[in-house]
C-alpha cells in the first residue's frame, strides 16, 4: 500500500507551501513599506496590511472559484469550487499571522512603531527563507539546493526591506 505524501504532511505545512503563502508574505512586506511612507506607525501598517490581505484573499477565492467552474463547465458545483478555492487561497491568511501579530505589538506600544515595522519585514524575510528551504527539501536532499531555494525566497523579502530603508531616509 502506497502512502500519499500529502496525507503525511501536516495541514498547516501544506497551506504554507502554496504560492499564495509566499506571495502573501511578499505582498505584506510591500504593504508595510508603502504604509510606512505615509505616517509610519504600526497602526497604519496594521490596518493597511489587514485590509489588503482580506481583499486579496477574497479576490483569490473569487478567481479560483470562477476558474474551477469554468474548467468543469459548472460540473464541479459552486460549493465545492468555492471550498477548494478558499482552501487553496488560505495560505495568504496563514502567512499574515506573524507580521500582523508583530504589528499589533507595535500598536499596543509593546514595540516602538519603527521597531515593529522593521521586525515585521525581517520576520517576513526569515519566513520566506524558511519556506524556500522547506519547499526545496521536499524534492531535493542536496543542502546546496536547499540553501539556494532559501536565499532566492529571502531575496524577495530582502529587496522590500532594502526599499523600506531607502524610502525611510
C-alpha positions as CSV (number, residue, x, y, z in Angstrom):
1,X,0.0,0.0,0.0
2,X,1.4,3.4,-1.0
3,X,1.0,6.4,1.2
4,X,0.2,9.8,-0.3
5,X,2.9,12.3,0.8
6,X,0.1,14.9,1.1
7,X,-1.6,12.8,3.8
8,X,1.7,12.6,5.8
9,X,2.3,16.4,5.7
10,X,0.6,18.4,8.4
11,X,-2.2,20.7,7.0
12,X,-0.6,23.9,8.1
13,X,2.6,23.0,6.2
14,X,0.6,22.2,3.1
15,X,-1.1,25.6,3.4
16,X,2.2,27.4,3.8
17,X,3.8,25.5,0.9
18,X,1.4,27.2,-1.6
19,X,2.3,30.0,-3.9
20,X,-0.4,32.1,-2.1
21,X,1.6,31.9,1.2
22,X,4.8,33.0,-0.5
23,X,3.0,35.7,-2.5
24,X,1.2,36.8,0.7
25,X,4.5,37.4,2.6
26,X,5.8,39.4,-0.3
27,X,2.6,41.4,-0.6
28,X,2.6,42.1,3.2
29,X,6.2,43.3,3.0
30,X,5.3,45.6,0.2
31,X,2.3,46.9,2.1
32,X,4.4,47.6,5.2
33,X,6.8,49.6,3.0
34,X,4.0,51.6,1.4
35,X,2.2,52.2,4.7
36,X,5.4,53.3,6.3
37,X,5.9,56.1,3.7
38,X,2.8,57.9,5.0
39,X,2.8,58.3,8.8
40,X,5.0,55.3,9.5
41,X,3.1,54.0,12.5
42,X,2.4,50.4,13.3
43,X,-1.4,51.0,13.4
44,X,-1.2,52.5,9.9
45,X,0.7,49.3,8.7
46,X,-1.7,47.0,10.6
47,X,-4.8,48.5,9.1
48,X,-3.3,48.6,5.6
49,X,-1.9,45.1,5.7
50,X,-5.1,43.5,7.3
51,X,-7.5,45.2,4.8
52,X,-5.2,44.3,1.8
53,X,-4.8,40.7,2.9
54,X,-8.6,40.3,3.2
55,X,-9.2,41.9,-0.2
56,X,-6.6,39.8,-1.9
57,X,-7.8,36.6,-0.2
58,X,-11.4,37.4,-1.4
59,X,-10.1,38.1,-4.9
60,X,-8.1,34.9,-5.0
61,X,-11.1,32.9,-3.7
62,X,-13.4,34.5,-6.3
63,X,-10.9,34.0,-9.2
64,X,-10.3,30.4,-8.1
65,X,-14.0,29.6,-7.8
66,X,-14.7,31.0,-11.3
67,X,-11.7,29.2,-12.7
68,X,-12.8,25.8,-11.3
69,X,-16.3,26.4,-12.5
70,X,-15.1,27.3,-16.0
71,X,-12.7,24.3,-16.2
72,X,-15.5,21.9,-15.4
73,X,-18.3,23.8,-17.2
74,X,-20.0,24.1,-13.8
75,X,-19.9,20.4,-13.1
76,X,-17.8,20.9,-10.0
77,X,-20.6,22.9,-8.4
78,X,-20.4,26.3,-6.7
79,X,-20.0,25.0,-3.1
80,X,-17.1,22.6,-4.0
81,X,-15.4,25.2,-6.2
82,X,-15.7,27.8,-3.5
83,X,-14.4,25.5,-0.8
84,X,-11.4,24.4,-2.9
85,X,-10.6,27.9,-3.8
86,X,-10.8,29.1,-0.2
87,X,-8.5,26.2,0.9
88,X,-6.0,27.0,-1.9
89,X,-6.0,30.7,-1.0
90,X,-5.8,30.2,2.8
91,X,-2.0,30.5,2.6
92,X,-2.5,34.2,2.1
93,X,-4.2,34.4,5.5
94,X,-1.8,32.0,7.3
95,X,1.2,34.0,6.1
96,X,-0.2,37.1,7.6
97,X,-0.4,35.9,11.2
98,X,3.2,36.5,12.2
99,X,3.6,40.0,10.7
100,X,0.1,41.1,11.9
101,X,1.0,39.9,15.4
102,X,4.2,41.9,15.3
103,X,2.3,45.0,14.1
104,X,-0.3,44.5,16.9
105,X,2.7,44.7,19.3
106,X,3.5,48.0,17.8
107,X,0.0,49.3,18.1
108,X,0.0,48.4,21.8
109,X,3.4,50.1,22.3
110,X,4.9,46.7,23.4
111,X,7.3,47.6,20.5
112,X,8.1,51.1,19.2
113,X,6.4,51.8,15.8
114,X,9.6,51.8,13.8
115,X,10.8,48.6,15.6
116,X,7.5,46.8,14.8
117,X,7.7,47.8,11.1
118,X,11.3,46.6,10.8
119,X,10.7,43.5,12.8
120,X,7.7,42.5,10.7
121,X,9.8,43.0,7.5
122,X,12.7,41.0,8.9
123,X,10.4,38.2,10.1
124,X,8.8,38.0,6.6
125,X,12.2,37.7,5.1
126,X,13.1,34.9,7.5
127,X,9.8,33.2,6.9
128,X,10.4,33.4,3.1
129,X,13.8,31.8,3.6
130,X,12.2,29.0,5.7
131,X,9.5,28.4,3.1
132,X,12.1,28.3,0.3
133,X,14.2,25.8,2.3
134,X,11.3,23.5,3.1
135,X,9.9,23.7,-0.4
136,X,13.2,22.6,-2.0
137,X,13.7,20.0,0.7
138,X,10.5,18.3,-0.5
139,X,12.1,17.5,-3.8
140,X,15.9,17.6,-3.2
141,X,18.1,16.2,-0.5
142,X,21.1,18.4,-1.5
143,X,21.8,21.1,1.1
144,X,23.2,23.4,-1.6
145,X,19.8,23.3,-3.5
146,X,18.0,24.0,-0.2
147,X,20.3,26.9,0.6
148,X,19.8,28.3,-2.8
149,X,16.0,28.0,-2.5
150,X,16.1,29.7,0.8
151,X,18.3,32.5,-0.5
152,X,16.1,33.2,-3.5
153,X,12.9,33.3,-1.5
154,X,14.6,35.5,1.1
155,X,15.7,37.9,-1.6
156,X,12.2,38.9,-2.3
157,X,11.6,40.0,1.3
158,X,15.2,41.4,1.5
159,X,14.5,43.6,-1.6
160,X,11.4,45.1,0.0
161,X,13.3,45.6,3.3
162,X,16.0,47.5,1.4
163,X,13.3,49.5,-0.3
164,X,11.9,50.4,3.1
165,X,15.4,51.6,4.1
166,X,15.7,53.8,1.0
167,X,12.2,55.2,1.4
168,X,12.6,55.9,5.1
169,X,15.8,58.0,4.6
